[in-house]
Amino acid sequence: MKRTTLLTALAALPLCGCAQDASTTNQTETAAMPATNRTLVVYYSRTGENYAVGNIAEGNTAIVAKMIAAKTGADLFEIKTEKAYAASYDVCIEEAKKELREDARPAIVGDVANFDQYDTIYVGYPIWWGVPPMCVFTFFEKHDWAGKTVKPFCTHEGSGLGGSVRAIRKALPAATVTDGLAIQGQTAQNDRPAAQSAVDRWLGK
Ligand SMILES: Cc1cc2nc3c(=O)[nH]c(=O)nc-3n(C[C@H](O)[C@H](O)[C@H](O)COP(=O)(O)O)c2cc1C
């Protein structure tokens, strides 16, 4: 690419908030990127019918995950299960309870390319029965977390972080797991400025 063309292309990029979808990054693309991104936001979030928010097209945790990625310039990866949870809240509650009882590891689709390149990983999830959904643990077990700093964040409808940070520390003993951020799901969904302020305060700490 000619130098002038390159400069024009660079000028067209936003100055900050360059979050990229890590799921679409492959070895070749990463090699061609100007700098290696060391921060990743990985999250699970469910659409469909949920408590206090009705039928949602974008999950509450997804909204917060995107705010964090935009603010930090992190890559973004969404955990997706092979078999989607029910769109019905009542049915999903039962599915989640069964998975928790069985300590299940539901299969997930795809993976983060070049997980090794990240040293700070924000992990986001809804609180399900006091802890992250079991598919988050499926993701944990796919990777080597030694030396990583993990920053948990969740959305919930009353439990706050519940037992999730404890569960993550137990699952990832080789990582340093910081204190987490909890935002009420209906705030993320219906009051973006309030959710953004909570995110900004947490990131500023
Ligand atoms: C299966 C299931 C279990 C839940 N368990 C809890 C819970 O234990 N405590 C709580 O505060 N909220 C609970 N909730 C509410 C969710 O944590 C909340 O709606 C969250 O914002 C959903 O995030 P999402 O849209 O990213 O999936 C539960 C919701 C579902 C669907």
The ligand as an SDF file (V2000), in Angstrom:
LIG
                    3D

 31 33  0  0  0  0  0  0  0  0999 V2000
  -31.4110  -19.2300   34.2010 C   0  0  0  0  0  0  0  0  0  0  0  0
  -31.3710  -17.9150   34.9260 C   0  0  0  0  0  0  0  0  0  0  0  0
  -30.9780  -17.8750   36.2530 C   0  0  0  0  0  0  0  0  0  0  0  0
  -30.8880  -16.6500   36.9150 C   0  0  0  0  0  0  0  0  0  0  0  0
  -30.4500  -16.6280   38.2250 N   0  0  0  0  0  0  0  0  0  0  0  0
  -30.2790  -15.4250   38.8380 C   0  0  0  0  0  0  0  0  0  0  0  0
  -29.7590  -15.3590   40.1650 C   0  0  0  0  0  0  0  0  0  0  0  0
  -29.4350  -16.3650   40.7960 O   0  0  0  0  0  0  0  0  0  0  0  0
  -29.6100  -14.1280   40.7200 N   0  0  0  0  0  0  0  0  0  0  0  0
  -29.9360  -12.9740   40.0670 C   0  0  0  0  0  0  0  0  0  0  0  0
  -29.7670  -11.9170   40.6200 O   0  0  0  0  0  0  0  0  0  0  0  0
  -30.4130  -13.0260   38.7980 N   0  0  0  0  0  0  0  0  0  0  0  0
  -30.5860  -14.2070   38.1720 C   0  0  0  0  0  0  0  0  0  0  0  0
  -31.0500  -14.2420   36.8790 N   0  0  0  0  0  0  0  0  0  0  0  0
  -31.2610  -12.9860   36.1520 C   0  0  0  0  0  0  0  0  0  0  0  0
  -30.0670  -12.6810   35.2320 C   0  0  0  0  0  0  0  0  0  0  0  0
  -28.8420  -12.7490   35.9520 O   0  0  0  0  0  0  0  0  0  0  0  0
  -30.1940  -11.2950   34.6300 C   0  0  0  0  0  0  0  0  0  0  0  0
  -31.4150  -11.1890   33.9670 O   0  0  0  0  0  0  0  0  0  0  0  0
  -29.0390  -11.0030   33.6800 C   0  0  0  0  0  0  0  0  0  0  0  0
  -28.9610   -9.6290   33.4720 O   0  0  0  0  0  0  0  0  0  0  0  0
  -29.2030  -11.7030   32.3550 C   0  0  0  0  0  0  0  0  0  0  0  0
  -28.1220  -11.3630   31.5240 O   0  0  0  0  0  0  0  0  0  0  0  0
  -28.0910  -11.6990   29.9720 P   0  0  0  0  0  0  0  0  0  0  0  0
  -29.1910  -10.9000   29.3180 O   0  0  0  0  0  0  0  0  0  0  0  0
  -26.7370  -11.2170   29.5540 O   0  0  0  0  0  0  0  0  0  0  0  0
  -28.2390  -13.1660   29.7960 O   0  0  0  0  0  0  0  0  0  0  0  0
  -31.2010  -15.4550   36.2370 C   0  0  0  0  0  0  0  0  0  0  0  0
  -31.6640  -15.5200   34.9060 C   0  0  0  0  0  0  0  0  0  0  0  0
  -31.7440  -16.7320   34.2660 C   0  0  0  0  0  0  0  0  0  0  0  0
  -32.2270  -16.7830   32.8440 C   0  0  0  0  0  0  0  0  0  0  0  0
  1  2  1  0
  2  3  1  0
  2 30  2  0
  3  4  2  0
  4  5  1  0
  4 28  1  0
  5  6  2  0
  6  7  1  0
  6 13  1  0
  7  8  2  0
  7  9  1  0
  9 10  1  0
 10 11  2  0
 10 12  1  0
 12 13  2  0
 13 14  1  0
 14 15  1  0
 14 28  1  0
 15 16  1  0
 16 17  1  0
 16 18  1  0
 18 19  1  0
 18 20  1  0
 20 21  1  0
 20 22  1  0
 22 23  1  0
 23 24  1  0
 24 25  2  0
 24 26  1  0
 24 27  1  0
 28 29  2  0
 29 30  1  0
 30 31  1  0
M  END
$$$$
